[in-house]
């Protein structure tokens, strides 16, 4: 075998193509012989020519790939020793490289099995010695690449304490190799080092330790080096980005936030060279870093970025002026609270940039303004008098790019406006209609989005402009060229928004041709168009109500067909085809490219997924269908048929669909069906619904399974998990609301899976989701919640002190409902609850909604067990935070409690009459409070009058005439 193989290897290296092909065929046949591995090892060690030794190593790698476990321990030891000898003693760099590639492949199989524990130090030593001893060898950098790749193979399996400590010791060595390679111009080796850092960052094991600091400083050096290749700099910036995403607490701990931003912010001003790949542009990569840091480290990011923007907006260089507004636009989402506090200052920078002589600065300012409009609500709208005129001017800009971004800013800004838009309506619509008629397609699309926002804000005031808009939309609704379908989709979306503004009476007579055009769009095979068409149907169903009956037979099947679409595409790339498994496949002496990990079954998110989500939402037209068929000859049987079809789709979606957005929408739609029709409508599906909900809570449904075959991780996975669990958590309160105490046996099955999300190791969002769900279930299920009080109360009390306002708010709501419905089980916690709630009434609590829910909790406790509350201490604290400021759903609980105490002439409440009179006056003039609440406090006020008569006169004289009149109007006459 050994002799014949050597002859074949020599023959394969001959220049004669026929001889090569014959040798390759023979080699493939010999590959099936178990003795081929020892023979290849022998030639790796003893062949006279480097080319034969190199080819032996290449073939050895191919044979071992996937088959390492089948080798005997003795043979494994032989391979290991031969490779180490080859790497350390071999004079030929190509042979050393080929041998290191074998090590890289074997490490993937040997390390998980605990084999070769001494290999890692050897590889580090090898990678460094190559740099020091073989500098003159032109191919030595490839050897180091192979060594570094082999090192990377160990990362996935490095998880225990000893291995972690050992690996940390080698990080300075990797940095040293990278610096030396960059100094000698071998950037491709340094890039491999960055790939290792990437793996270190994403590893669940704490591999970085204090090395974070040195890695960041090295990455910042490379990021700032203009003499390096764009790809090298991009890789360095990506390391900072991953650290900001996965290890942001380490950045904070080592005080690295400001050093990073001092490099990243100026990179926003760096221009891309002509012909360079935009994906590698340093300004784009730096923007991603700043955005990620703002989302995770807002408190630390805002001050230095704001300082950079304040200084750079005055810079003589227009690129720095552009960077100034780009930076504050980027951080708008993450630094919301800090931006709101400095809103006038940041607006001054951006509105000034809208007047800049350079169009790209004005474009960046328009983008930033759109970001403000999207994330800084509702505060941004209060500046409409200064902002809207600037946007109007920007719509006339000579640059189409500035115009397009200005339409985006206008659409985002107007979305949350109301009657404030009316003074600007005529000039706005004049510009928008002109643009819709005469602009290029891309501008028309953003223009339609802006018109939609204006229509939503203006409501009935939009009617004078609707006819012209609808006439123009007819043109877009019949476009069929591929390049025009996006515009048609936007027009379809706008049509639904206009219909909502002008109402049924005006839309119903002219609607049939629009519906016909929308339905015809389904035949154009454009997912985005179908997605927006489903949204259009949803809007029209809401506008027409029972008038939508005529369209149901056409529309419902389209929604069903979209829900049942195959929602992804797959790429199947595998380096291990049958030929390679059984033999060697194509044999090459320089086959390094095939060392890369194979990728199988990569799921690719497509527009179909958005279409399915829209179709699922569109099936809410079930409400209209149900009402219609109940009043027609088809009767309840037809309504039940539609409900059955819809529920089957939704339940199947919950368990089988692999897209989380679609599953979340299905859950939301089921909640709406339960709320609209009650338990009797969904009772036949309840068993399957509970099973599907359990599957989601246990994170075992199809959409929650990791894609084991894919090397691609969804960057938005955490956000998607939050979206889906929010939707799932809404199901439990819907069940409880429809079933009341009868929900108890089902809740017993769901409780433990739900509480898994309340562990201290889970994110804040998970814990507050659990607390909110428990609160709503307690409210609607009633007394059976008592069985869970002892298990739930410690969690809720802890969340009262959460650093997150939403967690504190939900916890306050929850303790109130637990006390209201928990009976004797909750009574023993009253002292702990009052101590936990007390800080929420003080000046240290910045959130009004938290304070409102704390007031609601105390009110419920008083109503259930007034004798267990020290009213003389609690009531003054309670009245001090009233009236309610934000969460008016707490109004009935709070004011009913106070009114009940007054009507019962409780002596503790009667000692606070001056405060009560002022409070009652504030409540009755509030536009936020219901007439029911106002009547309640009116009765209490009337009771005070009956008790104290003329003694009340000085208190009443202190009220404004409007307050006094309003109080008199709600006080029943005796």
Secondary structure, DSSP 8 states (H G I E B T S, - for coil): -HHHHHHHHHHHTSS-HHHHHHHHHHHHHHTTSTTHHHHHHHHHHH-SSHHHHHHHHHHHHHHHTTTGGGS-HHHHHHHHHHHHHHHHH---HHHHHHHHHHHHHHHHHHTTTT--TTHHHHHHHHHHHHHHH-TT-TTHHHHHHHHHHHHHHHHTT--SHHHHHHHHHHHHHHHHHHHHHHHTT-HHHHHHHHHHHHHHHH-SS---TTHHHHHHHHHHHHHH-TTS-HHHHHHHHHHHHHHHHH-HHHHHHTT-HHHHHHHHHHHTT----TT--GGG-HHHHHHHHHHHHHHH-HHHHHHHHHHHHHHHTT-SSHHHHHHHHHHHHHTTTTTHHHHHHTHHHHHHHHHHHTT-SSHHHHHHHHHHHHHHHHHSTTGGGGGHHHHHHHHHHHTT-S-HHHHHHHHHHHHHHHTT--GGGGGGHHHHHHHHHHHHHHS-HHHHHHHHHHHHHHHHHHGGGGHHHHHHHHHHHHHHTT--SGGGHHHHHHHHHHHHHHHHHH-HHHHGGG-HHHHHHHHHGGGG--HHHHHHHHHHHHHHHHHHGGGGHHHHHHHHHHHHHHHTS--EEEEEE-S--HHHHHS-SS--TT-GGGGS--EEEEEEE-HHHHHHHHHHHHGGGHHHHHHHHHTSTTHHHHHHHHHHHHHHHHHHHHHH---HHHHHHHHHHHHHHHHHH-HHHHGGGHHHHHHHHHHHHTT-SGGGS--TT-S---TTHHHHHHHHHHHHHHHHHHHHHHHGGGGHHHHHHHHHHHHGGGSTTS-HHHHHHHHHHHHHHHHHHGGGGGGGHHHHHHHHHHHTT-SSHHHHHHHHHHHHHHHHHSTHHHHTTHHHHHHHHHGGGSTT---HHHHHHHHHHHHHHHHHHGGGS-HHHHHHHHHHT-S--S-GGGHHHHHHHHHHHHHTT-HHHHTTHHHHHHHHHHHHH-TTS-HHHHHHHHHHHHHHHHHHGGGGHHHHHTS-HHHHHHHHHHS---
